[in-house]
Amino acid sequence: MKVGLFGAGGMGNVHARQYGKMQDVQLLVHDRDPERLAEFSARWGATSTPNPEDLYSQCEMIDVCLPTDLHLPYALKAVSNGSAVFVEKPMARTLEECDQLIEAADKAKVPLSVGQVLRFFPEYELGHKLIESGAVGKPATARTRRGGAAPRGREDWFMRHERSGGVLLDLAIHDFDWLRWTLGEVDRVYARSVAALVGSGPDYALTTLSFDSGALGHVEATWMDPSGFRTKFEVAGSAGLIEWDSRREAAIRTHMDGANFLETPLSPTDDPYYRELRSFIDAANAGTAPPVSPQDARMAVSIALAALESAKTGREVRPVRT
Ligand SMILES: NC(=O)c1ccc[n+]([C@@H]2O[C@H](COP(=O)([O-])OP(=O)(O)OC[C@H]3O[C@@H](n4cnc5c(N)ncnc54)[C@H](O)[C@@H]3O)[C@@H](O)[C@H]2O)c1
């Protein structure tokens, strides 16, 4: 399969590393920054082009790793061209954009999915399976935490919330998706955030979720933690409690000047980003539904935008369902 990758930034590099492990994938990449594009092709041995149209005309699959506010136009064009489309999370900047993209993909009958990658992290996948199989009984409460230092991105686009959606749409969305996948539909959310009203800069947000099941969730997301990226979850139910903390459980941690990294002894094909992309390609080739449905990705956006609205208005908000 020839894959056209838009964006040679942070996530473009993460995806290219995974495609490099796939014998059946050829990569063609475009970025509007020529220097970045040249560096990227040298690093990954990928073909690059300064012309975005080349990707649409030459590739069977398009992978969109661009700033969030650009997801819709690039994904829509790919869909209208008949390509399979994989978009980094969040699916799009607004719910209307998500609906527009889903409708276009349905009409064109092309595979569409979004990088809700938590579902492919071994710990989150196992946690989900254990909870679903009754390991904690009936889930009653869930607490998650995710964050590190503020991401900047090209031209500081993450810090402009009208582009990124701030920490709630950009970061907490991972936990919103995992919690909905694991505990079911979310009825209401209430959120507070340091910067939602300002609309720019690093942010920290707390969200309370009420699920249809009666369970309560508490999601902490931060771009204000200089101590390194960290994730945690804890789900308690009628029969017990299950927990994960990336800092406690990591097998190996390397400390370097100004940064530290968690290393994993897992095989390269256990990498969550490999698994999300490989499973999408396999589903597209087989003509089966991708593991993360467009509706799931849309609902994750819906919960995040409800939290953002709540943080701005101080009121409880119901996520919009389909
Ligand atoms: N799944 C995850 O864990 C995860 C982590 C980080 C970011 N993301 C998501 O991935 C997406 C990309 O984020 P990133 O961290 O790679 O950002 P980035 O700023 O590092 O990279 C974006 C790239 O897009 C290029 N670009 C911008 N506008 C362009 C245009 N019009 N045409 C061509 N190229 C253009 C920039 O030059 C840059 O190289 C975002 O939606 C973000 O939310 C996902």
The ligand as an SDF file (V2000), in Angstrom:
LIG
                    3D

 44 48  0  0  0  0  0  0  0  0999 V2000
   -1.7160   10.3740   19.4460 N   0  0  0  0  0  0  0  0  0  0  0  0
   -0.8590   11.0770   20.1240 C   0  0  0  0  0  0  0  0  0  0  0  0
   -0.2910   10.5890   21.0890 O   0  0  0  0  0  0  0  0  0  0  0  0
   -0.5660   12.4980   19.6980 C   0  0  0  0  0  0  0  0  0  0  0  0
    0.4950   13.1860   20.3010 C   0  0  0  0  0  0  0  0  0  0  0  0
    0.7880   14.4830   19.8440 C   0  0  0  0  0  0  0  0  0  0  0  0
    0.0230   15.0670   18.8700 C   0  0  0  0  0  0  0  0  0  0  0  0
   -1.0400   14.3870   18.3240 N   0  0  0  0  0  0  0  0  0  0  0  0
   -1.8690   14.9800   17.2560 C   0  0  0  0  0  0  0  0  0  0  0  0
   -1.1480   14.8860   16.0180 O   0  0  0  0  0  0  0  0  0  0  0  0
   -1.4320   16.0140   15.1940 C   0  0  0  0  0  0  0  0  0  0  0  0
   -0.1050   16.6600   14.7520 C   0  0  0  0  0  0  0  0  0  0  0  0
    0.6060   17.0910   15.9100 O   0  0  0  0  0  0  0  0  0  0  0  0
    2.2080   17.1940   15.9210 P   0  0  0  0  0  0  0  0  0  0  0  0
    2.6330   17.0560   17.3400 O   0  0  0  0  0  0  0  0  0  0  0  0
    2.7920   16.2970   14.8950 O   0  0  0  0  0  0  0  0  0  0  0  0
    2.4120   18.7290   15.4570 O   0  0  0  0  0  0  0  0  0  0  0  0
    3.7660   19.3830   14.8860 P   0  0  0  0  0  0  0  0  0  0  0  0
    3.6090   20.8380   14.9890 O   0  0  0  0  0  0  0  0  0  0  0  0
    4.9520   18.7280   15.5200 O   0  0  0  0  0  0  0  0  0  0  0  0
    3.7730   18.9330   13.3420 O   0  0  0  0  0  0  0  0  0  0  0  0
    2.8550   19.4400   12.4190 C   0  0  0  0  0  0  0  0  0  0  0  0
    3.5470   19.5030   11.0550 C   0  0  0  0  0  0  0  0  0  0  0  0
    2.5850   19.9520   10.0860 O   0  0  0  0  0  0  0  0  0  0  0  0
    3.2420   20.8640    9.2050 C   0  0  0  0  0  0  0  0  0  0  0  0
    2.2140   21.7240    8.6000 N   0  0  0  0  0  0  0  0  0  0  0  0
    1.4780   22.6920    9.2100 C   0  0  0  0  0  0  0  0  0  0  0  0
    0.5880   23.2130    8.3490 N   0  0  0  0  0  0  0  0  0  0  0  0
    0.7580   22.5560    7.1790 C   0  0  0  0  0  0  0  0  0  0  0  0
    0.1300   22.6300    5.9000 C   0  0  0  0  0  0  0  0  0  0  0  0
   -0.8730   23.4930    5.6640 N   0  0  0  0  0  0  0  0  0  0  0  0
    0.5500   21.7980    4.9130 N   0  0  0  0  0  0  0  0  0  0  0  0
    1.5690   20.9370    5.1280 C   0  0  0  0  0  0  0  0  0  0  0  0
    2.2010   20.8100    6.3070 N   0  0  0  0  0  0  0  0  0  0  0  0
    1.8030   21.6130    7.3120 C   0  0  0  0  0  0  0  0  0  0  0  0
    4.2380   21.6110   10.0620 C   0  0  0  0  0  0  0  0  0  0  0  0
    5.2770   22.1800    9.2900 O   0  0  0  0  0  0  0  0  0  0  0  0
    4.7140   20.5000   10.9950 C   0  0  0  0  0  0  0  0  0  0  0  0
    5.8660   19.8480   10.4970 O   0  0  0  0  0  0  0  0  0  0  0  0
   -2.3430   16.9280   16.0180 C   0  0  0  0  0  0  0  0  0  0  0  0
   -3.6800   16.7480   15.6540 O   0  0  0  0  0  0  0  0  0  0  0  0
   -2.1200   16.4800   17.4590 C   0  0  0  0  0  0  0  0  0  0  0  0
   -3.2480   16.6860   18.2770 O   0  0  0  0  0  0  0  0  0  0  0  0
   -1.3090   13.1120   18.7100 C   0  0  0  0  0  0  0  0  0  0  0  0
  1  2  1  0
  2  3  2  0
  2  4  1  0
  4  5  1  0
  4 44  2  0
  5  6  2  0
  6  7  1  0
  7  8  2  0
  8  9  1  0
  8 44  1  0
  9 10  1  0
  9 42  1  0
 10 11  1  0
 11 12  1  0
 11 40  1  0
 12 13  1  0
 13 14  1  0
 14 15  2  0
 14 16  1  0
 14 17  1  0
 17 18  1  0
 18 19  2  0
 18 20  1  0
 18 21  1  0
 21 22  1  0
 22 23  1  0
 23 24  1  0
 23 38  1  0
 24 25  1  0
 25 26  1  0
 25 36  1  0
 26 27  1  0
 26 35  1  0
 27 28  2  0
 28 29  1  0
 29 30  1  0
 29 35  2  0
 30 31  1  0
 30 32  2  0
 32 33  1  0
 33 34  2  0
 34 35  1  0
 36 37  1  0
 36 38  1  0
 38 39  1  0
 40 41  1  0
 40 42  1  0
 42 43  1  0
M  CHG  2   8   1  16  -1
M  END
$$$$
